[in-house]
């Protein structure tokens, strides 16, 4: 596991460790979204590129992905 590829969405954090924390896909991991909803995954990458994106580690030690227009 020394030379894993970086995720275009989560960077160095494994996609199976980052949980969507908004909308109808709340509770799904980024990896689940990438595997089952590629269009939504691509839209999340665009949100990241626009700066409307945040991954935060919660008190329960999980990583949560948030999207907000107010970040830009």
Protein Blocks (a to p, Z undefined) as FASTA:
>chain_A
ZZcccdfklomacfklpccfedjkgoiafklmmmmmmmlmmmmmmmmmnopaccdddfko
pacddddfklZZ
